[in-house]
């Protein structure tokens, strides 16, 4: 019976599966007994919770929310692991998370942590490395590490280390043990078809503007009475001058639900920009910050520079000024996620401005500030359910600044 190695790496929402932390990305590199690559497999995983230290693993909630859950990938993952011995750099970490995920599915007897090889522990026998980290071991072995804290790249690097060890000592008894372990290992039999995988998005990838997803074949509705409904959704989305993936999805759904086509939505965007411009020039002077704000809104709405110039011109029909969302003293706000700035600093600044910072979201919460506005946290889910705006850290800072100036 054929056997081989399955080199794995997981990126997680935290360090402790017993505390409810979950897998957010998994990469697998399959090797034959000599260490040659046979296949690669990787996907983001929807952890059904907040993503934790996003500044470490770099996974955006906008991508994770489109990814399959572990339960959905488990049948295919199990097929990949069957007949192979697990390998990872710091295997106990990755194996504990995989065991915990299978336990959630009802398989609690898997002894995953003791059924594989750890390239970190093996480095004590095969390397003279400056440290035990993946980067240090790769440097000592001359193995490339393209992108740290990316599951597929880390799995490739660990596979390179194992290949190096195999070539250094092809008769090491641990490889015979690995063969016996691979052939005798028991993985659960899971039924299910393969689901679409969601790879990590390239840092330089530019997503299509959300307008491109609004269907173009809807019947035209003159002077749509649904304009206010769509513009209300637009107001809520643009509070922080940022359009998260969740907000873009909501706008697409709002437009299609109102029966609006792309041309009608673009016309509404132009009117929206004109209304903001009317508010900016109401005092007869448009400041540079106001001009920059209008330029940003135009960009987010997929409008051209000519649309902005027209909005600022004085020879078009007047529109009622459209005021920006504002916080008022004693409004209740909630914070979620691992923010760039310490949470205690945000709480202090908010309370100094007269705001009340709550621990949980209720229907009376005025605003949720999220480290990632596409957050998968329970707080963010409740905010969306209750129609409570979710803003970024920068947007929250701007709202507090405008509150304290008034």
C-alpha positions, 0 to 999 in steps of 0.5 A: 500500500502506498504511503507518504507524508502530509506536511501541514500548517494552520493559521488560527484565531488564537493560541488555544483551541480549548479557549474556542480558538479556531483554524482560519487557514490550512495548507497541505503539501503531500510528499512521497516517501523520498520527499518529492512533492505530489500535490498541494492543497490550501484554503481559508476556513471560516472560523465562525468567530472573530479572526483574532490577531489579523496583524499576524496572520494577515487574513481579512474577514472579507475573505474568511466570510466567503470561505468554507467551514471546517465541517465543509472541508473535512471530507476532502481533508481527511482523504488527503491525510489518509495513508500519510503521516502528519508533518509540521513545524511545531507539530503539537500546535497544528495537531491540537487544532486539527484534533479540536476541529475533528472533535467538534464534528464528533470525533473525539478519539483522534490522537493526532498530536502523537501521530507525526513528525515535527520538523522543529524537534528534528532540527536538533538532530539535523541542523545547526540553527540559530533558533528553532523557528521556521525562519531560522531552520529554513535559513540554516538548511537553505530552504526558501520561506516566501511568506511567513504566516501563510499556511501554504508557504509555511507548509512548503517551507516545512516540506523543504526541511523534511526533504533536507532531513531525508536527504541527509539521513535516508536510513534514519529509523524515524522514516520506518516509524513514519511508514508504519504510522501512516499505514496504521493510522485511523482517520474517520470516514466522512461523506461529502463532496469537495467544496470550492476552496478560497485561497488567500488573496494576493496583497496586490489584488484589486477587487472589482467595484461593487457596481459591477455586481449590480445586474444590468438587465432589470427593467428601468424604473423612472424616478425610482421611489426606492431611491431613499431606501438605497440612499439610506443604506448608502448613508450607513455604509459611508459613515466611516468613509470606508466600504467593507466587503460586507457593506458592498454586499449589502448595497448590491442587495439593496439595489437589486431588492429595489429593482435598480439597475447600474445606471440608476444606481450611478445616477443616485451616487451622483445625486448623493455626491451633489447633496454632500457638496451642497452641505460643504458649500452651504457656508460659502467656503469649501475647505480642503478637508471637505474637498478631500472628503468629497473626492474620497466619497466619489472614489468609493462610489465609482464616480469620475473626477468630472462628477466631482467637478459637477457636484461642486459647480454652482450652475446645476439644480440645488439639492437639499444638503445631506448631513454626515452621521454624527455621534452625540454625548451619551451615545452608547458604542461597542468595540470588537476585535484586536485593534491597532491601538490599545482598547483601553486607549479607545475606551478612555478617549470615547468616555472623555468625549461623553460616550458610553462604552458597552461590553455587548451590543444591544438594540440601543447601541449607536455604533460598533467600532471594529478592528476589521469592519467585516468582522465575524464576531458575535458582536458584529453579527448582532450589529448587522442584525439590528442595523447598527453601523460598523466603522473602522478605527480611523472612522471612529477617531474622525467621529469622536473628533467631530463630536468634541469640536461641536 
